[in-house]
Amino acid sequence: MAFSGIGKIWINGELVEWADAKIHIASHVIHYGSAVFEGARCYSTPNGSACFRLDAHMRRLMDSAKIYRMDPAYTQAQLEAAVLETIRANQMQACYIRPIVYRGYAALGVNPFPCPVDAAIMLWEWGTYLGADALEHGVDVKVSSWSRMVPDSFPSLAKTSANYANAQLIKMEAIVDGYAEGIALDSFGFVSEGSGQNIFIVRNGEIYTPPMAAAILPGITRDSVITLARELGYRVHEEMLPREILYIADELFFAGTAVEITPIRSVDKIVIGSGRRGPVTTAIQRAFFDIIGGAAPDTHNWLTYVYQDAAGPAVPAVAATARG
């Protein structure tokens, strides 16, 4: 993924040119990782550009901020409107969406309270995360030597920049060892998640996925997969899973905003099932992409259309308001 270096970025209520989107080197976020963020997608659909589950992503952003005692100067509704405004300003049909709330420049030290809470939204074009053929042919992964955080050390329910230092270690180890991704275990040795994806296991026609207690980030795509799978008639279990179930699964797949729904063909060089995308993974992929592609109705109201009122009055800039 490479940045174009052009376009506009939304920062604290204003749209600025890409090259002008800067923060001070003494900003708290740089030194202490004091930021929470989101990753969402806008898809080009037959009915127009649409953000997938934008409300759920922004709710999680606000939840993450609350866990870290950060009080953004914008409501969830204002940030959702700012996302749409930014997409329109950049005239994008499909893009990856990165809202971030971070502690800015005022003072350095572990205590973050003196620092302002700033917010920004950037966009870029991002195709298939793990390669052009990953959605069909799957990827090879390994169980990482790096485990996820201990429950009382870092809050895994928050999508915070600091947690992604752990994710980077998992990802780098996998790449250096010749794999596309890594799967982390939790501190007790149970299956947790990938470096930035939730994981699903298919065994005897039923679906299993680690619960929130396994130090996972509760993914929006994960929730969508569970909903769609149950609608398709599959039993879905959220439970603690031992490492070895990965090797004897009939199918495995990752789920996440970036990775979407990507099958796993091997773990630690052990072939999963037939080594090809299985029927359950295929059915869930189809249900997911049918909603995005307009082949199936959006019965869950997961899509927020970007340009549906573009012919009307221009969308005003989102003004900062103090939240009481």
LINSUL-V559367 format. One record per residue. RES is the residue in three letters. SS is DSSP state (hx for helix, st for strand, lp for the rest). Layout:
RES/SS, RES/SS
//
This chain:
MET/lp, ALA/lp, PHE/lp, SER/lp, GLY/lp, ILE/lp, GLY/lp, LYS/st, ILE/st, TRP/st, ILE/st, ASN/lp, GLY/lp, GLU/st, LEU/st, VAL/st, GLU/st, TRP/hx, ALA/hx, ASP/hx, ALA/lp, LYS/lp, ILE/lp, HIS/lp, ILE/lp, ALA/lp, SER/lp, HIS/hx, VAL/hx, ILE/hx, HIS/hx, TYR/hx, GLY/lp, SER/lp, ALA/st, VAL/st, PHE/st, GLU/lp, GLY/lp, ALA/st, ARG/st, CYS/st, TYR/st, SER/st, THR/st, PRO/lp, ASN/lp, GLY/st, SER/st, ALA/st, CYS/st, PHE/st, ARG/lp, LEU/hx, ASP/hx, ALA/hx, HIS/hx, MET/hx, ARG/hx, ARG/hx, LEU/hx, MET/hx, ASP/hx, SER/hx, ALA/hx, LYS/hx, ILE/hx, TYR/lp, ARG/lp, MET/lp, ASP/lp, PRO/lp, ALA/lp, TYR/lp, THR/lp, GLN/hx, ALA/hx, GLN/hx, LEU/hx, GLU/hx, ALA/hx, ALA/hx, VAL/hx, LEU/hx, GLU/hx, THR/hx, ILE/hx, ARG/hx, ALA/hx, ASN/hx, GLN/lp, MET/lp, GLN/lp, ALA/lp, CYS/st, TYR/st, ILE/st, ARG/st, PRO/st, ILE/st, VAL/st, TYR/st, ARG/st, GLY/lp, TYR/lp, ALA/lp, ALA/lp, LEU/lp, GLY/lp, VAL/lp, ASN/lp, PRO/lp, PHE/lp, PRO/lp, CYS/lp, PRO/lp, VAL/st, ASP/st, ALA/st, ALA/st, ILE/st, MET/st, LEU/st, TRP/st, GLU/lp, TRP/lp, GLY/lp, THR/lp, TYR/lp, LEU/lp, GLY/lp, ALA/lp, ASP/lp, ALA/hx, LEU/hx, GLU/hx, HIS/hx, GLY/lp, VAL/st, ASP/st, VAL/st, LYS/st, VAL/st, SER/lp, SER/lp, TRP/lp, SER/lp, ARG/lp, MET/lp, VAL/lp, PRO/lp, ASP/lp, SER/lp, PHE/lp, PRO/lp, SER/lp, LEU/lp, ALA/lp, LYS/lp, THR/st, SER/lp, ALA/lp, ASN/hx, TYR/hx, ALA/hx, ASN/hx, ALA/hx, GLN/hx, LEU/hx, ILE/hx, LYS/hx, MET/hx, GLU/hx, ALA/hx, ILE/hx, VAL/hx, ASP/lp, GLY/lp, TYR/lp, ALA/lp, GLU/st, GLY/st, ILE/st, ALA/st, LEU/st, ASP/lp, SER/lp, PHE/lp, GLY/lp, PHE/st, VAL/st, SER/st, GLU/st, GLY/st, SER/lp, GLY/lp, GLN/lp, ASN/st, ILE/st, PHE/st, ILE/st, VAL/st, ARG/st, ASN/lp, GLY/lp, GLU/st, ILE/st, TYR/st, THR/st, PRO/lp, PRO/lp, MET/hx, ALA/hx, ALA/hx, ALA/lp, ILE/lp, LEU/lp, PRO/lp, GLY/lp, ILE/hx, THR/hx, ARG/hx, ASP/hx, SER/hx, VAL/hx, ILE/hx, THR/hx, LEU/hx, ALA/hx, ARG/hx, GLU/hx, LEU/lp, GLY/lp, TYR/lp, ARG/lp, VAL/st, HIS/st, GLU/st, GLU/lp, MET/lp, LEU/lp, PRO/st, ARG/hx, GLU/hx, ILE/hx, LEU/hx, TYR/lp, ILE/lp, ALA/lp, ASP/lp, GLU/st, LEU/st, PHE/st, PHE/st, ALA/st, GLY/st, THR/lp, ALA/lp, VAL/lp, GLU/st, ILE/st, THR/st, PRO/st, ILE/st, ARG/st, SER/st, VAL/st, ASP/lp, LYS/lp, ILE/st, VAL/st, ILE/lp, GLY/lp, SER/lp, GLY/lp, ARG/lp, ARG/lp, GLY/lp, PRO/hx, VAL/hx, THR/hx, THR/hx, ALA/hx, ILE/hx, GLN/hx, ARG/hx, ALA/hx, PHE/hx, PHE/hx, ASP/hx, ILE/hx, ILE/hx, GLY/hx, GLY/lp, ALA/lp, ALA/lp, PRO/lp, ASP/lp, THR/lp, HIS/lp, ASN/lp, TRP/lp, LEU/st, THR/st, TYR/st, VAL/lp, TYR/lp, GLN/lp, ASP/lp, ALA/lp, ALA/lp, GLY/lp, PRO/lp, ALA/lp, VAL/lp, PRO/lp, ALA/lp, VAL/lp, ALA/lp, ALA/lp, THR/lp, ALA/lp, ARG/lp, GLY/lp
//
